[in-house]
């Protein structure tokens, strides 16, 4: 017998520290058996490889692993007994796991694990030379701990097919004691393959899925079953039965950050609104977040629905046209061009069209040179118009780092430099949820600094007050102040 004890204290601590609510905590103990070098029956190529792979994989997810290979009957019995004793000492919060790879047979509904020195001439002697799988269940159940897992990759073939009264294939299904998860490499009564490579298909798939963060054990073994069915051409169906009373994950999910929770709540609100403008704004604020792809898909769906449900405008031309098609073509042209002129052309043709809100939002983004991180293509840089006389409501000159002045008490005593690092007074876009803008920093929304803000302010100089009157985080008075500041050269 070769005996290897693998103890990864750091992994155990990690698994305990991040155990999800409701999951069993405490020690994680595993006994792994791999028997392949049988002296009196057909030897098997992969059980030792499988046992070593499982030992490594379980240690990586926080188990204190005892690995035994090529065990005789005495060694197998002693290992199971020691495992039960260790599990009892670990307390009720411990998790026990037993894994066996090797020959296994059933007789009269009882499953037996076969030691490497087994020799059998008569079926009646099986209970004297084999080790009943029920012995493992009894040892684990005696610990009265909350979670036990038994995994048997032991149905390779019947090595005693020539022995009278011992011709049953595979293993019999066992009843799972309370708090136990039982997994078989194949369905009761069926035979599992040893595998053409260095590992069995079942153990190879299981080891691959063990590190999946946050996946419940039931879902994990379902994924293993699907993979084994595919890899064996449908010839092997892993089987499991459970009487677990708590949730269990081999690899607990990483702790969720407050930022993620905030974004999750925001996305939930935006999704329920079914408002394409809200979705578009969410995409701008979260261009690479966990909900980006879902938001893109919802935006496409909502835009398609609006195109189908919005009544078409009355056609001015006597020539029969398809207004829906015409509107879709025009908004697509605007999206491809990404220019203010293209969106303005759409709005002139369809002021109340299905995409009018989106077009106005895009037009505002282009005119004000706001950052664009949504699915619509980036527009070209808009050249600043020629200066025009500033508004008379403010002083003749406004400096970047001096009080603005004027009649608006919200901004009069503060400088532009102070305001752009503060929090907005109003939503940048009408109807924007408070969670997006309230108590946020304006510079984080608009990437404001003196240079970028000057470029934006120049667009207000010769806009005939149209852009100046639009909604702004600090109101129209601040835009007028920017207009005066730009007219004076952004000093």
N, C-alpha and C positions, 0 to 999 in steps of 0.2 A: 504494500500500500504506500502511495505517496500522499503526504498530508501538507497542505499549504493553508496557512491562516493569513488572510488579508484584512487589515484593519485600517480604514481611512478615517481618522478622527475628524479631520477638517470637513470631509464630505458629510459625515453624520451631523456635525454641528450646523452646517449649511442647510441640510434638509430639515432639521428641527426648527431653525430660526425662521425659515420662510414657509413653514407648514400652513396651508390654508385653513380657514375656519372650518370646523367640523371634521377635519382630517385627524387620523390617529397620529399622536406625537410620541416622543420617547425613542428608545433604542430601536434600531433596525437590525435584526439578526437573520442571517441566511446560512443554510447548510446546502452545499452543492455536491452532488454525487455524479461521477462519470465513469461507467464501466463499459469497456470494449474488448479487453484482452481475455476472453473466456477460454478456459482450457479444455472443456468437455462439450461445448456447444459452439455454434457458429460465431466467430468473433465479429465485431463491428468496428468500422473504421473511424467513425466520427464522434462517438459519445465523449471521449476525453477532450477533444477539441471544443465540443459544444459546452461542456462543463467549464472549461477554462474561459471561454468567451462570456458565459453568463457570470462567472465570478468577477471578471473584469468590469462588465457592464453594471452589475449590481453595486460593486464597490464605488463606481463613479457616481451613483445616485444616492450614496449615503449608507449602504449596508455594511455591517461588520460580517465579513464572509469567511466561512470555513469551507475549504475545497478539499474533497477526497476523491481520488481516482483509483480505479482498479481495486475495489474493496472486496475482501472476502466476506463470508457470512458473519464471522465474529466482528470484524472491523465495521461492517455496515450497522450491525445491531448496536455496537458501542457508540458509534457516531450519532445515531438517532437518539439514543438514551441521553448522551451528553448534551445534545441540542435541546431536548425537552427540559433538562435541568437548567440550562442557561436561560432559556426562555421564561421559565417560572421565576427565576431570580430577577429578571429584568422588569417585572411588574406589569400591571394591566395596560399601561400605555404603549407597550412594546409592539412591534410588528415582526412576525415570524414568517420566513419564506423557506420552503423546501423545494429544491429542484433536482430531478433525477433524469439522467440520460443513460439508456442502456436497454437490455432485454427486460421485458415485463410480460407476464401472462396472467390469464384469469382461469379460475377453476371453481365451479359451483357459485359463480357470482362474486368471488373474492379475487382481488388483484394481488399479485406477488411481484416484488422487485427481486431480480436475480443477481446474486453475488458472482464474482468471476470464477470461484472455485466450485460452482454448483455441479452436481452429478445426480442424474435422476433416471431411474429405471422403471418406477411405478408411479402413477399419478397420485396414489394415496400418500406418497412421501413428500409431496410438494410443500406442504405446510411445515415440514421438518427441515427442509434444506433451503427454502426461499424465505424472504422477509415480507410479511403481509404489509401492503400499503396502509392498511388501517392502523398499524402500529404507529406510523408517522402521525396520522390524524389524532390518535389518542394522546400522544405526547404533547402535541401542540394544543389540543383542547384542554389538557390538564393545567396549562399555564393560566387559563382564564384571562388571557389578554384579549384586546379588542379586535385585532386584525391578524389573520393568518392567510397565507397564500401557498398553495401546493401546485407545482407545475410538473407534469409528467410527459417527457418526450421518450416514451418507453413502449412503443407499439411497432417496432421495426419489422418483426416477423415472429412466428411461433417456432422457437428452436426445438420444441418437443412434439412436432407434428406426428412423428412416428410412434410416440408413446400412446398406448390405448387410453381412451377416456380423457385425453388432454389435447383436443383438437380445436378448441375455441380460438378464434382470431381476436387480436386486439385486447383491450381492457374493458372491464365492465364499468358502467357509470356508478360512481359512489355518491352517497348522500353527504352534503357539505354540512358539518356541524356549525352552529351559530357563530357568525363572525369569520367565516372561511370562504375563500375564493378558490375554486378548483379549476384548473386548466389542463386540457389534454391536447397533445399534438395532433390528434385526429379524433373523429367521432367514435363513440363506444362501439366495439366490435369490428372496427376497421383497422387497417394496417397503415402506418406512416412510413415514408421512405427515409433511408439513411442520408440520402443526398449524394449528388455526383461530385460536389466540391468538398471542401474541408469541414463544412458544417451542414447540419440538417436544415431543410427549408424553414421549419418552424422556429428553431432556435435562432437562425440567422435573422429572420424577420423580427422576432421578439427583441433581440439585442439592438436592432436598428431603431425600434420604436420606444424603448425604455427611456431615453433622455428627453422625450417630447414634453416641454414645459406645460404644466397645468392640465394635462389630459387625464381624465378619470380612468381607472383601471378597466372598467367595462368597455369604454370606447377604445382604449388601446388594444385590447385583445380582439375587438371587432376589426380593427385595421389590420392586425396580424392575420386574422382569418382571411380577409380579402386578399392580402398579398400572397399567402400560401396557396389559396385556390388558384390564383393566377399563375404562380410559378410552377405548380404541379399539373397544370392543365385540367383543373377541376377534380383531380383524383384524391385529394387529401383535404379534409375539412376540419380544422381545429375546433375544439369543443370546450365550452366552459359552463360552469354553474356556480351560483353565488348565494351566500346567506350573510353577506356583509351588512353591518348595521351602521357603519360610518363611511364617509367618503375617503377614498385613498387615491393618491397620485404618486407614481414613482419619482417624478421630478416636479416638485411644487412650482407653481407659476411665480415669476419674479414679482416683487412687490410693486404695486401700481403707484405712480407718482401723482401728487396733487394736480400737476399740469395735465396729465392724461385724463384724470377724472373730470377736470374742468372742460377739456375739449370734448370728452364723451357726452357730458351733459349738454353742451352747446350744440353738438351735432344732433343729438336726440331732439332738441327743440327745433332746429332748422329743418330736419327731416319731417317732423310732424306738421310744419307750416305748409309744406308743399308749394312754397313760393320760390320761383326760379331766381328772383333777385336775392333772396336770403341765401340760397344755395351758392350763387355766384360770389357773394361777399364772403361766405365761409371758405370757398376755394381760394380766394385772394389771401385770406388770413392764414390758411393752412395748406400751402401748396404741396407739402411733402408729408402730411400726417397720415395716421392709420385709417382715416376715413376718406382720403382723397379720391380713391378710385370709386368708392360708393357714391360720393358726392358728384363726380363727373357723370356717372351713369344716371343718377337721378335728374341732373340738370338736362341731359339729353332727352330723357323721358318726358319731363315737364314741358320742355320746349315743343316737343312733338305733339303733346296733348293740346297745348294752347293753339298750335297751328290748325288742329283738327276741329276745335270747338269754337274758336272766335269767329263771329259772323263776318263775312267778307265785306269791305266797303263797296259803296255803289260805284260801279265802273263809269268813268267819264267818257270813255271812248265807245263809239257805237259798234266797234268791232268786238265780237264775242271773245272774252278772255277767261282764263281760269285764275280768279283772284288769289286763291290759296297758293297755287303754284307760283304766281308772280311774286307774292310776298316772300315765300320761301327762297326763291332765287335771289331776290334783292337783299335779304338779310345774309345769305351765304356770301354774296358779293362783298357786302360790308365787312363780314368777318374775315374774308380772305385778304381784302385790301387793308383793313385795320386803320383806316384814316377817318378823320372827323368829317370830311366831305362825303364819304360813303355812308356813314351812319346818318348824317343829316339828310341825305337823299332818301334813305329808307323812311325816316320820320316824316318827311314832307309828303311822301306817297301814302304812308300808313300811320298817321298820327296816333291812332288808337288800335294799332295792329297787335297781333299776338306777341310780337317781340319788342313792342315799343318801350317797355320799361327797361329791358336789357339794353336796347339801343341807346336810350338816354344815359344809362349808367356808363356804357362804353364811351359815349361822346364826352361825358364829364371827365372820365379818366384820361382821355386823350388831351382835352383842353387844359386840364389842371396838371398834367404830367404826373399823375399818381403812379406808383409801382404797379405793374401788371404781372400777376403770377397765376392767372386763371387759364382755362383751356383755350381762350381766344388769343389769336396771334398778336405779338407785340406790334404796336403802331410805329410808323417812322417818327423821327423827331420833328416836332412842329416848330417852325421858325418863329422867333419873337416878332410881333408887329412893331411898327414905329411908335415911339412915345406920343402921348397925348397929354393935355393939361390935366393936372391932378384935381381931385374933388376938393371943393371949398369947405367941406365939413370938418376938415382936420387942419393941423398946422401946415404951412407951406413946405416944411421939410420934416422927415421922420428918419431917425438914425436907428441902426440895428440894436445898439446896446444902451439906448436912452428911453425914458418913458415916452409912450406914444402920444399921449395927450388926447384932446377931443372931449366929447360929451358922454362917451360910453364908460360908465364906472367899472365895467368888467375888465377893460383893457387900458384905460387912460393912464393909470399909475405904473404900468408894467411895460417893459421893453419887449421887442420882438424876440430877442434872445431868451428872455425868461419864459415867454408864452409858449414857444415851440418845444420846451422841455416839460411843460405842465400837462394837466389833464384837460380834455375837451369839455366845453360847456354844453354843447349840443351834439346830437348824433351826426356824423359826417353825411349820412344818407338817411332820408326820412324813412321811418319804420324799422331802422336797424335795432336789433335787440340790445338792451343795456349791457348784457354780458360781453358783447363785442367791443363796446367803446367806453362804458362807464369806468371811471377811475384808471383808465389806461393812459399811457404816455403818448402824446401826439406824435412825437418823433418816431416812435416804434410803428405807428400806422402809416406815416407818410415819408419816412426816411428824410426828415427835414434836417437841413443844416443851412448855413448862410448861402452857399453857392446854389444848392438845389432850390431853396426857397426864392432866391432872386430870379432864377429861370421861370419859376411858377408865377411870381409876381408880375413879370413882364407881360404875361398873357392877359392881365387885367387892365393894362394901360390903355389899349385901344379897342376895348371890347364893347363899347357903347353901353356899359353898365350891365350887360346881360349876364356875364359870368360873375360879376361882383355881387349881383343880387341872389345868386344861388346859395343853397344851404352850405354852411361851413362849420367846423368844430368850434370856432370862436365867433361865429356870426358874421354878418356882412360888414360890420364896422372894421373888423380885423382885415378883411379883404381890401377895404378902402385904404386902410393904413399901409398895406403892402403895395397898393397901387401908387401911393405918394412916395413910398420908399424907393420903389423901382424907378419912378420918374426922376428921382434925384440921383440915380446911379447906384442904388443898393449900398450906400455908405453906412 
